[in-house]
Amino acid sequence: MSPGTPGGARLLTPTLSILAGAATALAFPPFGLLPGLLGYALLMGLWDAPAPERRLKSAFWRGWLAGTAFFLISTWWVAEAFYVDAQDQGWMAPIAVALLASGLGLFWGAAAALYAWARPRGALRPIVFAGCFCLFEWLRGHVLTGFPWDLAGETWRAGSAPSQTASLVGAYGLGWITVAACATPSLLTLLPPGTRRLRGPGGRRENWIAVGLATLSIAGLYGYGLIRLAHTAPVSASAPWVRVVQADVDQESKYDEALFRSILDRYVRLTAQPPSSPSGRAPDIVIWPEGAIPDSVNDYLAPDSWTRAAITGALKPGQTLLLGGYRLEGPGDPPKAYNSLLALRAKDGGLAMTGLYDKFRLVPFGEYLPAESLLAPLGFKKLVHVTDGFDPGPPPRPISPEGMPRVQPLICYESLFPGFVRQGSRIGGRPAWIVNVSNDAWFGRTSGPWQHLNIASYRAIEEGLPMVRATPTGVSAVIDAYGRIRPGASLGQGAMGVIDAPLPPPLAPTPFDRWGETIFWSMMALSALVARYVRMNRDVATTV
C-alpha cells in the first residue's frame, strides 16, 4: 500500500505523529538527541495538514498520538514504583503507565485542536504553534496540582549555554522560544510549488527569512548562555560545607523490618565518617534524603530512644542535620501525616529542632487521592501508601535554621514547578540556597532520576541560587546557581557514599526572580496577536 493511496495516508499520518512525539522525547536528557527537536517541525506540519471538513478532530488525534508517544518515553519509569510491591501492585504498572501517558497526551491533543481552529497561514504560523503548544504546557503544570515533567524548555541539559535563558524567562518562556524556533523548518517542506506572496504573510521568501530568524534565535540562546557562564563567581573560603549522605537503600528494603537497624546504621556511619575536604574541615550541614529512615520521625526521634541516640552520636556539636521524613500530628484517628524536612542541630549532647518545613505540593495518586469520595470505592486508595495519604503543609516559604543560611526546601515533586521558590521568597524573603530532598529510590535504575536531576536544576538557574540535592539511591549532587553540577560533587545511581563540598554562592536576583512569568505571558500575547492577524489576512496569498 503506497502513501499516495487513502489507506496509505491513514497509516502514514499516525506513524508520523508517533514519530514526532518520540523524537521530541528523545531530545531530553538523559538521551540528549537534540536533532529530535525537529519533531516540533513535523508536529506543526501534521497539524497544518488536516482537510477542512475534519480539521479539529483530525488535529486532535494527531496531537494526542504524538503526546502519548512522548509521555510513554518520558514517564515509563513510573512503572517501577508498582514493582516495589510487585505481588499486590505489579499488575497495575502497565495500566498506570498507559493511563498516565494517554491522559497527559490529551494536553497535546487540545493544543493541536486549538491550532487547527486558529487556522494560521504563512511564515508567522510557528509563533501561533508555539503559543498553542505552550499554553497547554502551562495548563499541564497547573491542572490537578500539575505535572510539569519534561517541559519543552527543559529539553536543554541544565547548566548548558541554552539553559541559561531560563534565568530570564523561566522554563515556560524558554519552551516558547524552543518550540517556535524548532517548528520553523516545517515552513520549507510544506510550501506548495509555485506559491508566492502577493501581500501579507505566506510567501517563499518570508519562509526562508523565518527560518533564518529561528536559526539566529537558537544561536542567541547559546550566545547569551556562554556570556553568562563566563562570569561565574568563585566559591568563598568562608562558605559553609555540606555533606550529602547517599546510603544506596532501595525502596524494597524499607519494607523489611529486619533491615531497619542496618539502614539506620548505614546513614549513621556515613554521617560520622571523617571529612574529605582538602582542609579536613568538618561539614557544617549534613543532608539526608526524603524518607531516609523507614519510620515516622515521631518514633525514631522520640526522647530516650536508641535511634535518636545513634543519630546524635553521629553528629559533631554545632552541625545541623537536614532530614527528610514523614511525621504525624494531631489527636485524630488517624492523625494528620506530613511529608516534612526537619533541621536538627547538635548541641549540649542532644538534638534541637531549629527548623521545620511541610511539603506543600503533594503528588496526586502517590501522596493523596484526588476526588477521594469517587475514586476510593474503585480501589484507587491502594495507590496511596502512607495511612490515608499526606496532608499539605502551608504555602512554601524559606526556613532559617540556627547556624546556617536561609534555605528553601523542595521535597521531591516540588522541584518540578517553575516559580515555586519565587513564591516562597515573596512570603519569607529570598533564600541563599535551595535544598532538594527526594526519594527517587521508587524509580530504580531508570531514566527517571536523571530526568528529575535535570528538571530540578532548572530551579537553580531560574532563581540564581545554588541547590543541594539528596536522594537515597542517586542522583545526588551539589549544583551551582547556573544549574551545573560542581566538579566531583555528585553520586550516581546505585552508589553509596557522601559528597563533601562547599556551598556555592548565590547570584543577584535574576529577571525571572523579579518578574516571574510576565515575559512568558507577553510571548503568549504575541502568539494571540499573530493568530488574530493571520486570520484577518488568510486570503491574501494565492497560487500562480
C-alpha positions in Angstrom: 0.0 0.0 0.0 1.6 3.3 -1.1 1.5 6.5 0.9 -0.4 8.1 -2.0 -3.5 5.9 -1.5 -6.1 6.8 1.1 -5.3 3.7 3.1 -1.6 4.5 3.0 -2.2 8.1 4.2 -4.3 6.7 7.0 -1.4 4.6 8.1 1.3 7.2 7.5 -0.2 10.1 9.4 -0.5 8.2 12.8 3.0 6.8 12.3 4.4 10.2 11.7 2.6 11.6 14.7 4.0 8.9 16.9 7.5 9.5 15.4 7.2 13.3 16.1 6.3 12.7 19.8 9.1 10.1 20.2 11.7 12.3 18.6 10.9 15.2 20.9 11.1 12.9 24.0 14.5 11.6 23.0 15.8 15.1 22.8 15.6 15.4 26.6 18.3 14.3 29.0 19.4 11.7 29.7 19.0 10.8 26.0 20.1 14.2 24.7 19.4 13.6 21.0 18.9 17.2 20.1 18.0 16.6 16.5 14.8 15.2 17.9 13.8 18.9 18.4 12.8 18.8 14.8 9.9 16.7 15.9 8.2 20.1 16.6 8.6 20.9 12.9 7.0 17.5 12.0 4.2 18.2 14.5 3.4 21.6 13.0 3.3 20.1 9.5 0.9 17.4 10.7 -1.3 19.9 12.5 -1.4 22.1 9.4 -2.4 19.2 7.1 -6.0 18.0 8.1 -8.7 18.6 5.5 -11.1 21.5 6.4 -14.1 19.3 6.9 -12.5 17.3 9.7 -9.8 19.8 10.8 -10.4 19.8 14.6 -11.0 16.1 15.0 -8.0 15.1 12.9 -5.7 17.6 14.5 -6.7 16.5 18.0 -6.0 12.8 17.3 -2.7 13.6 15.7 -1.7 15.7 18.7 -2.9 13.0 21.1 -1.0 10.3 19.4 2.2 12.4 19.5 1.7 13.3 23.1 1.0 9.8 24.2 4.2 8.6 22.4 6.1 11.5 24.1 4.9 10.6 27.6 5.3 6.9 27.2 9.1 7.5 26.7 9.4 10.3 29.3 7.4 8.7 32.1 7.7 4.9 31.6 9.8 4.8 34.8 6.6 5.3 36.8 6.1 1.5 36.4 9.0 0.9 38.8 7.0 2.2 41.7 4.4 -0.5 41.3 7.1 -3.3 41.3 8.2 -2.3 44.8 5.2 -4.3 46.0 5.0 -6.5 42.9 2.8 -9.1 44.4 -0.1 -6.7 45.2 0.6 -3.9 42.8 2.7 -5.1 39.9 -0.3 -5.8 37.7 -1.1 -2.1 37.9 2.2 -1.0 36.3 1.4 -1.2 32.6 -2.1 0.2 33.2 -0.8 3.1 35.2 1.8 4.0 32.5 -0.7 3.8 29.7 -3.3 5.9 31.6 -0.7 8.5 32.6 0.7 8.8 29.0 -2.6 8.8 27.3 -4.1 11.3 29.9 -1.2 13.7 29.5 -1.4 13.3 25.8 -4.8 15.0 26.0 -3.0 18.3 26.5 -1.1 17.9 23.2 -4.4 16.9 21.5 -6.1 20.0 22.9 -3.2 22.2 21.7 -3.5 20.7 18.2 -7.2 21.3 18.1 -6.7 25.0 19.2 -4.0 25.4 16.5 -6.3 23.9 13.8 -9.1 26.2 15.0 -6.9 29.2 14.6 -6.0 28.0 11.0 -2.8 30.1 10.7 -1.1 30.5 7.3 2.2 31.9 6.2 5.6 32.4 7.7 4.2 33.5 11.1 2.5 30.3 12.0 5.3 28.9 14.1 4.6 31.7 16.6 0.9 30.6 16.7 2.0 27.0 17.0 4.3 27.8 20.0 1.5 29.8 21.7 -1.0 26.9 21.4 1.5 24.3 22.5 3.0 26.3 25.4 -0.5 27.3 26.6 -1.3 23.7 27.2 2.2 23.1 28.7 1.4 25.7 31.3 -2.0 24.1 31.9 -0.3 20.7 32.3 1.8 22.2 35.0 -1.3 23.5 36.9 -4.4 21.3 36.4 -5.0 19.0 39.4 -1.9 20.5 41.2 0.0 20.0 37.9 2.6 17.6 36.4 5.2 19.8 34.7 7.5 16.9 33.9 9.9 17.5 30.9 8.6 20.9 29.9 9.7 21.9 26.4 12.1 24.5 27.8 13.9 21.8 29.9 15.0 19.9 26.8 18.4 21.6 27.1 20.7 20.0 29.6 20.7 22.1 32.8 23.9 24.1 33.1 24.4 24.2 29.3 24.5 27.5 27.5 20.9 27.4 26.1 19.5 26.5 29.6 20.7 29.9 30.9 17.9 31.7 29.2 15.6 30.3 31.9 17.1 32.9 34.2 15.4 35.5 32.0 12.1 33.9 31.1 11.8 30.7 33.1 11.2 27.2 31.8 7.9 28.1 30.2 9.3 31.0 28.4 12.3 29.0 27.2 9.9 26.4 26.0 8.1 29.0 23.8 11.4 30.1 22.2 12.4 26.4 21.7 9.2 25.3 20.2 8.8 28.3 17.9 12.4 28.1 16.6 12.4 24.3 16.1 9.0 24.2 14.4 10.0 26.8 11.8 11.8 24.4 9.4 8.4 23.0 8.6 7.8 26.1 6.5 10.3 24.9 4.0 8.7 21.5 3.4 5.1 22.3 3.2 5.0 25.3 0.8 3.4 24.1 -2.4 5.5 24.7 -5.6 4.7 27.9 -7.4 3.3 29.7 -4.3 4.5 33.2 -3.8 3.5 36.1 -1.6 1.4 38.9 -3.1 0.7 40.8 0.1 0.5 39.8 3.7 2.2 36.7 5.2 2.8 33.4 3.4 5.4 33.5 0.6 8.6 31.5 -0.1 10.9 34.4 0.7 9.3 35.0 4.0 9.6 31.4 5.0 13.3 31.5 4.4 13.6 34.7 6.4 11.6 33.0 9.2 14.0 30.0 9.2 16.9 32.4 9.3 15.5 34.2 12.3 14.8 30.9 14.0 18.4 29.9 13.5 19.5 33.2 15.0 17.3 32.7 18.0 18.9 29.3 18.7 22.3 30.9 18.2 21.2 33.6 20.6 20.4 31.0 23.3 24.0 29.7 23.0 25.5 33.2 22.8 23.7 34.5 25.9 24.5 31.4 27.8 28.2 31.5 27.0 28.4 35.1 28.1 26.5 34.3 31.3 28.7 31.3 32.1 31.9 33.3 31.5 31.2 35.4 34.6 30.9 32.8 37.3 31.8 33.7 40.8 34.3 31.7 42.8 33.3 29.9 46.0 34.1 31.8 49.1 36.6 30.4 51.6 34.1 31.1 54.3 31.2 29.3 52.6 29.6 26.5 54.8 30.5 23.0 53.9 27.7 20.5 53.2 27.7 16.7 53.4 25.2 14.8 51.3 24.6 11.3 52.5 23.6 8.7 49.9 23.2 5.3 51.6 22.0 3.4 48.5 18.9 1.9 50.2 16.4 0.6 47.6 12.7 1.1 48.2 12.0 -2.7 48.7 14.4 -2.8 51.7 12.4 -0.1 53.5 9.5 -2.5 53.8 11.6 -5.2 55.5 11.5 -4.6 59.3 14.5 -6.8 59.8 16.6 -4.3 57.8 15.6 -1.3 59.9 18.7 -1.3 62.1 21.1 -1.8 59.1 19.5 1.1 57.2 19.9 3.4 60.2 23.5 2.2 60.8 24.4 2.9 57.2 23.2 6.6 57.5 24.9 7.0 60.9 28.2 5.5 59.7 28.3 7.7 56.6 27.4 10.8 58.6 30.2 10.2 61.1 33.0 9.4 58.7 36.0 11.7 58.6 35.7 14.8 56.4 37.1 14.5 52.9 37.7 18.2 52.3 41.3 19.1 51.5 41.5 21.2 54.7 40.0 18.5 56.8 37.1 20.8 57.7 34.1 19.1 59.1 30.8 19.7 57.3 28.6 22.4 58.8 25.4 20.9 57.3 24.6 17.2 56.8 21.7 16.3 54.5 19.7 13.0 54.5 17.2 12.4 51.7 13.4 12.2 51.8 12.2 9.1 53.5 15.7 8.2 54.6 14.6 6.2 57.7 11.5 3.9 57.1 9.5 5.1 60.1 7.9 8.2 61.3 10.1 10.8 62.8 7.8 10.8 65.9 9.1 7.3 66.6 12.8 7.3 65.7 13.4 10.8 67.1 11.4 10.0 70.3 13.2 11.1 73.5 15.4 8.4 75.1 15.1 6.2 72.0 18.2 4.3 70.8 17.6 5.6 67.3 17.8 9.3 68.5 20.9 8.5 70.5 22.6 6.9 67.4 21.8 9.9 65.2 23.0 12.3 67.9 26.2 10.4 68.3 27.0 10.7 64.6 26.9 14.5 64.7 29.5 16.9 66.0 28.5 19.8 68.2 27.3 22.7 66.0 26.4 20.6 63.0 22.9 20.7 61.5 21.2 17.7 60.1 18.5 18.3 57.4 16.4 15.2 57.5 13.5 14.2 55.2 10.8 12.1 56.8 7.1 11.8 57.5 5.7 12.9 60.8 2.3 12.6 62.5 0.5 15.4 64.2 -2.8 15.9 66.0 -5.3 13.9 68.1 -7.2 12.5 65.2 -7.5 8.8 64.4 -5.6 8.6 62.2 -3.6 11.8 63.0 -2.6 14.1 60.2 0.5 13.0 58.3 3.0 15.4 56.7 6.0 14.8 54.4 8.5 17.0 56.1 12.0 18.3 56.3 13.4 18.9 59.8 16.5 20.9 60.8 18.2 19.3 63.8 21.2 21.0 65.4 23.6 19.0 67.6 24.2 20.9 70.9 24.8 20.1 74.5 24.9 16.4 73.8 21.4 16.4 72.2 19.4 17.4 69.2 17.3 20.6 69.0 14.9 21.2 66.1 15.6 24.6 64.7 13.5 24.4 61.5 10.6 22.6 60.0 9.1 22.6 56.5 6.0 20.6 55.5 5.6 19.6 51.8 3.0 21.9 50.1 2.7 20.3 46.7 1.7 16.7 47.0 1.8 14.0 44.3 -1.7 13.1 43.2 -2.3 9.3 43.5 1.0 8.9 45.2 0.6 11.1 48.4 -3.0 11.9 48.3 -6.1 10.8 46.3 -7.9 13.4 44.3 -11.7 13.1 44.3 -11.4 10.6 47.1 -15.1 10.0 47.6 -15.4 9.0 43.9 -12.2 7.1 43.4 -11.7 5.3 46.7 -14.6 2.9 46.1 -13.0 1.9 42.8 -9.8 0.7 44.5 -7.6 3.7 43.8 -6.9 4.0 47.5 -4.3 1.3 47.1 -2.1 3.7 45.3 -1.6 5.9 48.4 0.9 4.2 50.5 1.0 6.2 53.8 -2.0 5.8 56.1 -4.7 7.9 54.5 -2.2 10.0 52.5 -0.4 13.1 53.4 -1.9 16.5 54.3 -0.4 19.5 52.6 1.6 22.0 54.6 1.3 25.8 54.4 2.3 27.7 51.2 6.1 27.4 50.7 8.5 29.7 52.5 12.2 29.5 53.3 13.4 28.4 56.8 16.2 29.9 58.7 17.7 27.2 61.0 20.2 28.2 63.6 23.7 28.5 62.4 23.1 28.2 58.6 22.0 30.4 55.7 18.3 30.7 54.9 17.2 27.9 52.7 14.1 27.0 50.6 13.3 23.3 50.9 11.9 21.5 47.9 10.6 18.0 48.7 10.8 15.7 45.6 7.8 16.7 43.4 8.0 20.4 44.4 11.2 20.7 42.4 9.2 20.3 39.1 7.5 23.7 39.4 8.9 26.9 37.9 8.3 29.8 40.2 7.9 27.7 43.4 11.0 29.1 45.0 10.0 32.6 43.9 6.6 32.1 45.6 8.3 31.2 48.8 10.6 34.2 48.5 7.7 36.6 48.3 6.4 35.2 51.7 9.5 34.6 53.7 12.4 36.5 52.0 14.9 35.4 49.4 16.9 32.3 50.5 20.6 31.8 50.0 20.2 28.3 48.6 17.8 25.5 47.8 17.8 22.0 49.3 16.0 19.3 47.3 15.4 16.1 49.2 13.8 13.3 47.1 13.1 9.6 47.3 14.0 8.6 43.8 14.5 5.0 45.0 10.9 4.5 44.0 12.0 4.5 40.3 15.0 2.2 40.4 17.9 2.5 37.9 15.7 4.0 35.2 15.9 7.3 33.3 13.5 8.9 35.8 16.1 10.0 38.5 18.4 11.5 35.7 15.4 13.4 34.3 14.5 14.6 37.8 18.0 15.9 38.3 17.8 17.9 35.1 14.4 19.3 35.9 15.3 20.3 39.5 18.5 22.0 38.3 16.3 24.5 36.3 15.0 25.9 39.6 18.6 26.9 40.4 19.0 28.6 37.0 15.7 30.4 37.3 16.4 31.8 40.7 20.2 32.2 40.6 20.5 30.1 43.7 22.7 27.0 44.4 21.0 23.8 45.1 22.0 20.7 47.1 20.1 17.5 46.1 20.0 14.4 48.3 18.4 11.1 47.2 18.8 7.6 48.8 20.0 5.8 45.6 21.0 8.6 43.2 21.4 11.0 41.7 22.6 13.3 44.5 24.6 16.4 43.7 25.8 19.9 44.6 24.6 22.3 41.9 25.7 25.9 41.4 23.5 28.9 40.6 23.9 28.2 36.9 22.5 24.7 37.1 25.9 23.0 36.8 27.0 20.1 39.0 30.1 21.1 40.9 33.2 19.1 39.9 33.4 15.9 41.9 30.2 16.7 43.8 27.8 14.0 42.6 26.9 10.4 43.3 25.2 8.4 40.5 22.6 5.7 40.7 23.5 2.7 42.9 26.4 4.4 44.6 26.9 4.6 48.4 28.9 7.4 49.9 29.0 11.1 50.8 29.5 14.3 49.0 31.6 16.9 50.9 31.6 20.3 49.1 31.4 24.0 49.9 28.0 25.6 49.3 28.3 27.6 46.0 27.4 31.3 46.2 24.0 32.8 45.2 23.8 35.3 42.4 21.9 38.6 42.4 18.1 38.1 41.8 17.5 37.1 38.2 15.0 38.7 35.9 12.8 35.7 36.3 13.0 36.1 40.1 11.9 39.7 39.8 9.2 39.4 37.1 8.2 35.8 37.2 6.1 34.6 34.2 5.5 38.2 32.9 7.7 37.7 29.9 6.2 34.3 29.2 2.7 35.8 29.1 4.0 38.6 26.9 5.1 35.8 24.5 1.7 34.2 24.7 0.1 37.6 24.0 2.3 37.9 20.9 1.1 34.5 19.7 -2.5 35.6 20.2 -2.0 38.8 18.3 -0.3 37.0 15.4 -3.1 34.4 15.3 -5.6 37.3 15.0 -3.5 38.9 12.3 -3.2 35.9 10.1 -6.9 35.1 10.4 -7.6 38.6 9.1 -5.2 38.1 6.2 -6.0 34.5 5.4 -7.0 35.1 1.8 -4.2 37.4 0.7 -1.9 34.6 -0.6 -2.6 33.0 -4.0 -1.2 30.2 -6.1 0.2 31.1 -9.6 
